Amino acid sequence: MEAKEVIELVKDLEKGKNDDSHVLKILQTLDKEVVATEKLLRETKVGVEVNKFKKSSNVEISKLVRKMINSWKDAINRSKKIKLQQAQANNTNGSGGSGSGAHNSGSTVDSNVSGGSGASDVSPDGNVSGSSDTRKQMKYVSTVPRNAKNDGVDTNIYNHKLRDMVIKAFYDALAKGSEHPPKSILATCKSIEEEMNKAYDCDSNEKSYKERYRVIYSNIISKNHQDLKHKINNGDITAVFLANCDTKELAPEHLKQKMEEITRQNLFNAQGATIERSVTDRFTCGKCKEKKVSYYQLQTRSADEPLTTFCTCEACGNRWKFS
């Protein structure tokens, strides 16, 4: 699909954004026919417009949008990866390479994963050297279920029972079903644990440290929150955020929407019954002499007495009453 056609669909999407059936039809067309490239996404702004429907109340629309965004990201990353490999091939000119990429439980698609030159080698401080884009481009294919043991990863980093256990648990959760290389996942797990330990020292504040671990771990393994694992592995969510954010911020979108609805309903219920006011020009404010006055009437005395009228000047806020 050419850029002009995509731009037209984007315009139609924006015009009919309140019609779920219309939106869904256009999104399905874009999903089937758009071949994502950096140039196309930049020229048409289709990614920006589609992403607006990520929090749609229509489950089918929000699910399709997440699928499209992830698919387009993967396509861009594959394109970058090919360009990177070509550039490296030209630079090295066949001199040495970076290892066979063999692994005891799987193999890397990117030859840089297990070799000496490694764009994602783990530095002494546990961070991955190289950009997050480079991390996203790498792909690891395993023939067995992925975990620390099957990937041949040693998670005994600190010789500290609790901290090493947390790193292993995070690794097993993030590696399951992932195509990210072991070094990248291990570096991510170390970064998360380090930030957790900075915020909640496990030796002096073990209870808070464990509570934060449970919050992060339960959200990672949640079947209703697969996006979170993907974002963590891609580096879209930082270790600092995970260690310090409010627990509500980690909730999946559908749960956030439910919580917002409950909050709005609770606020509405807390307001209770309100007295309906009428605005009239029959009364004159004694303070500013304006005739824009709202009022309501209540029976404040015995039934045979007249109603009491309560007045408020809409101009200056002056209040008075009379019977």
Secondary structure as UniProt FT lines:
FT   HELIX           3..15
FT   TURN            16..18
FT   HELIX           20..33
FT   HELIX           38..44
FT   HELIX           46..51
FT   TURN            52..55
FT   HELIX           59..92
FT   TURN            93..94
FT   STRAND          106..108
FT   TURN            111..112
FT   TURN            119..120
FT   TURN            124..125
FT   HELIX           132..137
FT   STRAND          140..142
FT   TURN            148..152
FT   HELIX           161..175
FT   TURN            176..177
FT   HELIX           182..199
FT   TURN            202..204
FT   HELIX           206..221
FT   TURN            223..224
FT   HELIX           226..234
FT   HELIX           239..244
FT   HELIX           247..250
FT   HELIX           253..271
FT   STRAND          278..280
FT   TURN            286..288
FT   STRAND          293..298
FT   TURN            303..304
FT   STRAND          308..313
FT   TURN            314..316
FT   STRAND          319..322
//
